[in-house]
Amino acid sequence: MNTHDAAAAWVEAWSDGWARHDPGAIAARYAPDSVFRSLPFRAAGRGRRAVLDYAALSFAEERTARFAFGDPVVGPNGRAAVEYRAVITAPDGDVSTIAGVSMLRFGDDGLVTEHLDTRAEADGDLGTAIRPEAPR
């Protein structure tokens, strides 16, 4: 599978899994021996279990979420980057916005072999537009 198609399948899996709070739909896009790091200074997890655990914990910390993913930016050697934004309402009603980038590497089978996320968070609903200042 080419990298662009693999990245598009990853976006689809995250979009579907997040909308349904289904960690399994997300983890299915990761290789069994993948490396997953949800933030630069967190310890890396290994395998689909790390993705399942991360997604399940994240979903438990949100009552609702609106989100959007940007178009994948594809580089050499199976690498891609995908921007995302989300407005999260926590179980206690607090609202925050996250904006981040997932940096990915895909194997020949189209599954993620490496995932590193970096993101920022702000209080309130700042919308889900990817790079809202960019000209349309």
N, C-alpha and C positions, 0 to 999 in steps of 0.2 A: 504494500500500500504506500502511495506517495505521502510525503509529510503534510501537504495541504489537506488531503482527504482525511488523514489520521487526526489532524488538529480539528477539522470540522466535526468529525465523529466524537471527539472529546468534548467539544462545546455542546453538541447535542445531548450527550450523556449527562453532563453537568446540568444543563438546562432542564432536562426531564427529571433527573434525580432530585434536584433541588426543589422543583415545583411540587413533586410528590413526596418529598422527604424520604427518599428511597436510597440509602447509602449503597445498596447492592448494584443499582443501575450505574452508579458512578464508578465503583470499584471494578466493575467488569471491563473498563477501558484501560486498566493497569496490568502490566506484566506481573506474574506471580512473584518475581524477585525484584520488583521496582523499588526505588528509593523515593520517599515522600517526605518533604520538609514544608510545613505549613507557614513558617516564618523563618527568616534568615538565621536567627539565633536560637531557634528551637532545635532539639535533637531530631535527627532524621529517623523516620520509621521505615520499616522494610516490609515489602509485600502488600498484597491487597488488604490484609488485616489493618495495617496502618491507615489506609484510606477509609475503610469502613468505620474504624473507631473515630477518626477525625470528623467525618461527615455526621455520624450519629450524635456526637457531642455537640457539634455546631447546630444541628437541627433542634436538639433539646433546649438550646439557649435562645431560640427564636419562636415567637408566636406567629409572625408573618414575615415574608420577605418579598420584595420586588427586586429584580435584578436584570442586568443586561450584560452581554459579552460583545466585545469588539471582534472585528475580522482578524483571524490569525495572521501573524507576521511570520513568514517561514524563512528559515536560513538553511545553511548546509548541514550535513551530517545528522539529519533527522531532528533538527531543532526547530522550535516554534515558540512564539510568545503570544499570549492572549490577554488583553485588558478586560477588566470587569468592574462593574459598580453594583452595589446593592444597598437598598434601604431596608434595615432590619428593625422590626419591633420586637423587643424582648418580652418575656412573659410578664414582667412588671409594668409594661407599657412604655418604657423608655425607647426612644427612637434614635438610631444612629445610621450613618452612611459610611460604607467602606468603598474604597477605590484601590484596585490592585492590579498586579500583573502576575500571571502564571507563566513561568519559564519551563518549557517541557522538552524532553527528548523522547523520540519514538523509535521503537524497533522496527524491523522490516515487516512485522506482522501488524503494525499500526497501533500497538499497545504502548502506553507510557512506560518508559524505563527509568526516567528521572523527572521529578517535579519539584520545583522550588517556587514558593509564593512569596511575594512581598506586597505589603499593602499599608494604607493609612486609614485611620478612622476618625470621624468627626461626629459631634453631637448633632442631632436633628436630621430632618429630611432634606438632603441636598440634591435629590433626584438621581436618576439612573443613566443619564446621558453620558456616553463615553466621551471624554474630553469636551465638555460643554462649551468651552471657549473657542473651539476650532470652527473655522468657516464651513458652512454647509454647501 
